[in-house]
């Protein structure tokens, strides 16, 4: 099997949203979402770029407003 490299994933943010300091979602998996250890092994995951986003204190981490507008609107 050829290993693959994931150029971007949001696993760290998903784990933080679940429960900071608890990696069980990745280790045990829930069959939903982007990644878990079992599926990484089965799929030949060789490595990846893990996006790092640090929400403001008190934030849920959820974006507000139309995030796509900044990509499609010329000021």
Secondary structure as UniProt FT lines:
FT   STRAND          4..9
FT   HELIX           11..19
FT   TURN            20..21
FT   HELIX           24..28
FT   HELIX           37..43
FT   STRAND          45..50
FT   TURN            57..58
FT   TURN            67..68
FT   HELIX           69..72
//
